[in-house]
């Protein structure tokens, strides 16, 4: 099977994980969740355990994560839709 690049798609990046909430969640709850995720992402013990599973923690605040998400969607959308 040809790779994405061999099929003419310019792909880059690596897998990522993010946290999303439904529309209508109160801003106070979103702010609290963001703060908690940021705190966990900085925790030395958590980071060390993640590395043992070959997972590198590279926390991005919401705005920056949204930019990565948008960039990757724009890049991968044609491939995912078979265009």
PyMOL commands that place a pseudoatom at each C-alpha (Angstrom):
pseudoatom trace, name=CA, resn=UNK, resi=1, chain=A, elem=C, hetatm=0, pos=[0.000, 0.000, 0.000]
pseudoatom trace, name=CA, resn=UNK, resi=2, chain=A, elem=C, hetatm=0, pos=[1.497, 3.401, -0.924]
pseudoatom trace, name=CA, resn=UNK, resi=3, chain=A, elem=C, hetatm=0, pos=[2.239, 5.853, 1.857]
pseudoatom trace, name=CA, resn=UNK, resi=4, chain=A, elem=C, hetatm=0, pos=[0.326, 9.128, 2.181]
pseudoatom trace, name=CA, resn=UNK, resi=5, chain=A, elem=C, hetatm=0, pos=[3.350, 10.966, 0.794]
pseudoatom trace, name=CA, resn=UNK, resi=6, chain=A, elem=C, hetatm=0, pos=[3.532, 8.599, -2.195]
pseudoatom trace, name=CA, resn=UNK, resi=7, chain=A, elem=C, hetatm=0, pos=[-0.131, 9.402, -2.864]
pseudoatom trace, name=CA, resn=UNK, resi=8, chain=A, elem=C, hetatm=0, pos=[0.634, 13.117, -3.015]
pseudoatom trace, name=CA, resn=UNK, resi=9, chain=A, elem=C, hetatm=0, pos=[-0.338, 14.181, 0.501]
pseudoatom trace, name=CA, resn=UNK, resi=10, chain=A, elem=C, hetatm=0, pos=[2.032, 16.473, 2.408]
pseudoatom trace, name=CA, resn=UNK, resi=11, chain=A, elem=C, hetatm=0, pos=[1.756, 15.044, 5.902]
pseudoatom trace, name=CA, resn=UNK, resi=12, chain=A, elem=C, hetatm=0, pos=[3.619, 16.033, 9.038]
pseudoatom trace, name=CA, resn=UNK, resi=13, chain=A, elem=C, hetatm=0, pos=[3.257, 15.985, 12.782]
pseudoatom trace, name=CA, resn=UNK, resi=14, chain=A, elem=C, hetatm=0, pos=[2.661, 13.308, 15.304]
pseudoatom trace, name=CA, resn=UNK, resi=15, chain=A, elem=C, hetatm=0, pos=[-0.356, 12.000, 17.166]
pseudoatom trace, name=CA, resn=UNK, resi=16, chain=A, elem=C, hetatm=0, pos=[-1.732, 14.194, 19.893]
pseudoatom trace, name=CA, resn=UNK, resi=17, chain=A, elem=C, hetatm=0, pos=[-4.368, 14.059, 22.569]
pseudoatom trace, name=CA, resn=UNK, resi=18, chain=A, elem=C, hetatm=0, pos=[-6.527, 16.906, 23.755]
pseudoatom trace, name=CA, resn=UNK, resi=19, chain=A, elem=C, hetatm=0, pos=[-9.427, 17.531, 26.060]
pseudoatom trace, name=CA, resn=UNK, resi=20, chain=A, elem=C, hetatm=0, pos=[-12.714, 18.837, 24.697]
pseudoatom trace, name=CA, resn=UNK, resi=21, chain=A, elem=C, hetatm=0, pos=[-15.952, 19.848, 26.337]
pseudoatom trace, name=CA, resn=UNK, resi=22, chain=A, elem=C, hetatm=0, pos=[-19.455, 20.207, 24.984]
pseudoatom trace, name=CA, resn=UNK, resi=23, chain=A, elem=C, hetatm=0, pos=[-20.899, 23.565, 24.024]
pseudoatom trace, name=CA, resn=UNK, resi=24, chain=A, elem=C, hetatm=0, pos=[-22.649, 25.267, 26.885]
pseudoatom trace, name=CA, resn=UNK, resi=25, chain=A, elem=C, hetatm=0, pos=[-20.266, 24.196, 29.651]
pseudoatom trace, name=CA, resn=UNK, resi=26, chain=A, elem=C, hetatm=0, pos=[-19.864, 27.164, 32.014]
pseudoatom trace, name=CA, resn=UNK, resi=27, chain=A, elem=C, hetatm=0, pos=[-16.648, 29.132, 31.514]
pseudoatom trace, name=CA, resn=UNK, resi=28, chain=A, elem=C, hetatm=0, pos=[-15.734, 28.669, 35.186]
pseudoatom trace, name=CA, resn=UNK, resi=29, chain=A, elem=C, hetatm=0, pos=[-15.757, 24.891, 34.716]
pseudoatom trace, name=CA, resn=UNK, resi=30, chain=A, elem=C, hetatm=0, pos=[-13.657, 25.178, 31.555]
pseudoatom trace, name=CA, resn=UNK, resi=31, chain=A, elem=C, hetatm=0, pos=[-11.136, 27.403, 33.338]
pseudoatom trace, name=CA, resn=UNK, resi=32, chain=A, elem=C, hetatm=0, pos=[-10.900, 24.944, 36.229]
pseudoatom trace, name=CA, resn=UNK, resi=33, chain=A, elem=C, hetatm=0, pos=[-10.404, 22.002, 33.852]
pseudoatom trace, name=CA, resn=UNK, resi=34, chain=A, elem=C, hetatm=0, pos=[-7.711, 23.877, 31.902]
pseudoatom trace, name=CA, resn=UNK, resi=35, chain=A, elem=C, hetatm=0, pos=[-5.852, 24.702, 35.107]
pseudoatom trace, name=CA, resn=UNK, resi=36, chain=A, elem=C, hetatm=0, pos=[-6.027, 21.089, 36.300]
pseudoatom trace, name=CA, resn=UNK, resi=37, chain=A, elem=C, hetatm=0, pos=[-4.766, 19.673, 32.995]
pseudoatom trace, name=CA, resn=UNK, resi=38, chain=A, elem=C, hetatm=0, pos=[-1.911, 22.196, 32.907]
pseudoatom trace, name=CA, resn=UNK, resi=39, chain=A, elem=C, hetatm=0, pos=[-0.936, 21.271, 36.471]
pseudoatom trace, name=CA, resn=UNK, resi=40, chain=A, elem=C, hetatm=0, pos=[-0.949, 17.540, 35.770]
pseudoatom trace, name=CA, resn=UNK, resi=41, chain=A, elem=C, hetatm=0, pos=[1.078, 18.071, 32.577]
pseudoatom trace, name=CA, resn=UNK, resi=42, chain=A, elem=C, hetatm=0, pos=[3.813, 19.743, 34.670]
pseudoatom trace, name=CA, resn=UNK, resi=43, chain=A, elem=C, hetatm=0, pos=[3.886, 17.010, 37.338]
pseudoatom trace, name=CA, resn=UNK, resi=44, chain=A, elem=C, hetatm=0, pos=[7.295, 15.316, 37.325]
pseudoatom trace, name=CA, resn=UNK, resi=45, chain=A, elem=C, hetatm=0, pos=[5.970, 11.894, 38.400]
pseudoatom trace, name=CA, resn=UNK, resi=46, chain=A, elem=C, hetatm=0, pos=[3.229, 11.956, 35.763]
pseudoatom trace, name=CA, resn=UNK, resi=47, chain=A, elem=C, hetatm=0, pos=[5.704, 12.945, 33.048]
pseudoatom trace, name=CA, resn=UNK, resi=48, chain=A, elem=C, hetatm=0, pos=[8.139, 10.175, 34.045]
pseudoatom trace, name=CA, resn=UNK, resi=49, chain=A, elem=C, hetatm=0, pos=[5.378, 7.545, 33.995]
pseudoatom trace, name=CA, resn=UNK, resi=50, chain=A, elem=C, hetatm=0, pos=[4.188, 8.813, 30.617]
pseudoatom trace, name=CA, resn=UNK, resi=51, chain=A, elem=C, hetatm=0, pos=[7.698, 8.490, 29.187]
pseudoatom trace, name=CA, resn=UNK, resi=52, chain=A, elem=C, hetatm=0, pos=[7.759, 4.838, 30.258]
pseudoatom trace, name=CA, resn=UNK, resi=53, chain=A, elem=C, hetatm=0, pos=[4.893, 4.303, 27.796]
pseudoatom trace, name=CA, resn=UNK, resi=54, chain=A, elem=C, hetatm=0, pos=[6.733, 6.246, 25.067]
pseudoatom trace, name=CA, resn=UNK, resi=55, chain=A, elem=C, hetatm=0, pos=[4.412, 9.224, 25.608]
pseudoatom trace, name=CA, resn=UNK, resi=56, chain=A, elem=C, hetatm=0, pos=[6.027, 12.630, 25.709]
pseudoatom trace, name=CA, resn=UNK, resi=57, chain=A, elem=C, hetatm=0, pos=[3.996, 15.330, 27.413]
pseudoatom trace, name=CA, resn=UNK, resi=58, chain=A, elem=C, hetatm=0, pos=[4.098, 18.641, 25.554]
pseudoatom trace, name=CA, resn=UNK, resi=59, chain=A, elem=C, hetatm=0, pos=[1.308, 20.751, 27.040]
pseudoatom trace, name=CA, resn=UNK, resi=60, chain=A, elem=C, hetatm=0, pos=[-0.175, 23.489, 24.887]
pseudoatom trace, name=CA, resn=UNK, resi=61, chain=A, elem=C, hetatm=0, pos=[-2.666, 26.069, 26.163]
pseudoatom trace, name=CA, resn=UNK, resi=62, chain=A, elem=C, hetatm=0, pos=[-6.082, 26.034, 24.469]
pseudoatom trace, name=CA, resn=UNK, resi=63, chain=A, elem=C, hetatm=0, pos=[-5.329, 28.678, 21.826]
pseudoatom trace, name=CA, resn=UNK, resi=64, chain=A, elem=C, hetatm=0, pos=[-2.096, 27.018, 20.675]
pseudoatom trace, name=CA, resn=UNK, resi=65, chain=A, elem=C, hetatm=0, pos=[-3.666, 23.546, 20.727]
pseudoatom trace, name=CA, resn=UNK, resi=66, chain=A, elem=C, hetatm=0, pos=[-6.535, 24.885, 18.621]
pseudoatom trace, name=CA, resn=UNK, resi=67, chain=A, elem=C, hetatm=0, pos=[-4.051, 26.178, 16.062]
pseudoatom trace, name=CA, resn=UNK, resi=68, chain=A, elem=C, hetatm=0, pos=[-2.377, 22.757, 15.829]
pseudoatom trace, name=CA, resn=UNK, resi=69, chain=A, elem=C, hetatm=0, pos=[-5.781, 21.071, 15.522]
pseudoatom trace, name=CA, resn=UNK, resi=70, chain=A, elem=C, hetatm=0, pos=[-6.852, 23.450, 12.741]
pseudoatom trace, name=CA, resn=UNK, resi=71, chain=A, elem=C, hetatm=0, pos=[-3.565, 23.024, 10.873]
pseudoatom trace, name=CA, resn=UNK, resi=72, chain=A, elem=C, hetatm=0, pos=[-3.720, 19.256, 11.048]
pseudoatom trace, name=CA, resn=UNK, resi=73, chain=A, elem=C, hetatm=0, pos=[-7.406, 19.127, 10.057]
pseudoatom trace, name=CA, resn=UNK, resi=74, chain=A, elem=C, hetatm=0, pos=[-6.654, 21.265, 7.010]
pseudoatom trace, name=CA, resn=UNK, resi=75, chain=A, elem=C, hetatm=0, pos=[-3.752, 18.965, 6.114]
pseudoatom trace, name=CA, resn=UNK, resi=76, chain=A, elem=C, hetatm=0, pos=[-5.448, 15.604, 6.697]
pseudoatom trace, name=CA, resn=UNK, resi=77, chain=A, elem=C, hetatm=0, pos=[-9.026, 16.409, 5.674]
pseudoatom trace, name=CA, resn=UNK, resi=78, chain=A, elem=C, hetatm=0, pos=[-8.517, 15.734, 1.930]
pseudoatom trace, name=CA, resn=UNK, resi=79, chain=A, elem=C, hetatm=0, pos=[-6.825, 12.422, 2.698]
pseudoatom trace, name=CA, resn=UNK, resi=80, chain=A, elem=C, hetatm=0, pos=[-9.506, 11.362, 5.184]
pseudoatom trace, name=CA, resn=UNK, resi=81, chain=A, elem=C, hetatm=0, pos=[-12.245, 12.267, 2.722]
pseudoatom trace, name=CA, resn=UNK, resi=82, chain=A, elem=C, hetatm=0, pos=[-10.481, 10.462, -0.129]
pseudoatom trace, name=CA, resn=UNK, resi=83, chain=A, elem=C, hetatm=0, pos=[-9.990, 13.563, -2.245]
for i in range(1, 83): cmd.bond("trace and resi %d" % i, "trace and resi %d" % (i + 1))
show_as sticks, trace
zoom trace
